[in-house]
Amino acid sequence: EAGVAQSPRYKIIEKRQSVAFWCNPISGHATLYWYQQILGQGPKLLIQFQNNGVVDDSQLPKDRFSAERLKGVDSTLKIQPAKLEDSAVYLCASCRSSYNSPLHFGNGTRLTVT
Amino acid sequence: QQPVQSPQAVILREGEDAVINCSSSKALYSVHWYRQKHGEAPVFLMILLKGGEQKGHEKISASFNEKKQQSSLYLTASQLSYSGTYFCGTEGLAGYSTLTFGKGTMLLVSP
């Protein structure tokens, strides 16, 4: 089966600019996650979708980050405006259901904010 | 709450064994283990459910002690390909499942 697709792979922007990341999960996977991974740390959950509904966005900085999942398939994560501390790898993951299912990760988008 | 992993880093020679621990302050439904190589995405290794089961994947196995809210990953006869950072992810007993990852344990296997 095709894996989780993410784009772009790399993005460099200046602070206060906006940026968007795209994710296409594995076909049939109802649950989609966006994680932020800062260098040397574990992935930190930003938002979790079950189909096209939000399950958990408690750690999403809602003043600057937004995410949507259209028709329960593709998802976009947006940052506006970006700050220096947003520099990280943004990982998208999907799984079949919310319990007992292994997460399949995309290759991530490495964001550098200058 | 984020699970705590120990040790932070391990250096081994090929063929040696290692144990990586993961502990949580909250009751757990399951524990996931993933390995991430430099510049790549995390890759799933195994899931352990409450009930204390032990699972294996080649020469990598793991246990889950739900009473102590701890899991351990055992790597036996390590190979060069085992090098990477290992993350545990924990699922709590909430009405929905959210996977929270630890900070990771870096494993380096040398020839």
Interface residues (C-beta under 8 A of the other chain):
Chain A: Y33 Y35 Q41 G42 P43 K44 L45 Q48 Q50 V55 D56 L91 S98 Y99 N100 P102 L103 H104 F105 G106 N107 G108
Chain B: Q2 Y29 S30 H32 Y34 E40 A41 P42 V43 F44 I47 L49 F87 G89 E91 Y96 S97 T98 L99 T100 F101 G102 K103 G104
